[in-house]
């Protein structure tokens, strides 16, 4: 469930196919810049009603899923 929502959010901001985004996808490989990352994190916080304080430690989509599941 989390993966699908995250795929949709990232796809919307980066204009890439949501199905190409996996838990192993890294933000560096997807060429996410710092502004995109801030916007993506804010959207994820809103969608899942959480606060992500350690955004700089997020390297992959899987990292975000683990963070969401730990909240």
N, C-alpha and C positions, 0 to 999 in steps of 0.2 A: 504494500500500500504506500509506504513512504517513498519507495523508489519511483513509482509512477508519478506522484505529485512533484517530486524533485526533478524528474525528467522533464515534465511539462514546464516548470518554472525556468529551468536552464535553457530549454529549447526556445522559450519565448524571448529571453534576453539575448541569446547568442544567435538565434536564427538557424539552429542546426536541428537535424532530425532527432526527435526524442528517443526513438528506438536505438540510436547509435550511442546513447549514454548508458553506461553500466556502472555498477558499484566500483569497478576498478578504474573508471575514467578519472584522470587527474585534471585539475583545473589548469595546470600549466600546459598540458597537451591540448586542451581545448582553447588555449590562448585567451584565458580569462584575465583581463587587467584588473587593477585594484578597484576601479569604479564599478565595473561589472560585478565584481565579487561583493562589494558593499550592497548593491541593489539586489543581488541574488539572496544574500544572507537576510536582508530586511524582508524580502518576500517570503522566505522560508519561516522566519520568525512569526510573521503574520499568519501564514497558513497553518502552522502547527502550534501557535500560541505559546511560544517559548522565547527565551532570551539566549542568544549565542554570544558569549563574552570572549571566547577563545578562537575567534575567526582566523587568526593568523596561523593556527595549528591545523587548519583544514586543508588537506592536500587533494583528497579524492571525494567522490560522491559517497563512497562507503563511510568516510569519516563523518559526514553530515548525518547519515543514517544512524550510526552508532551514537552520535550526540543526541539526536532526537529520542532514541530509545532509552537513553540514560536519564532523560528528564521526567 
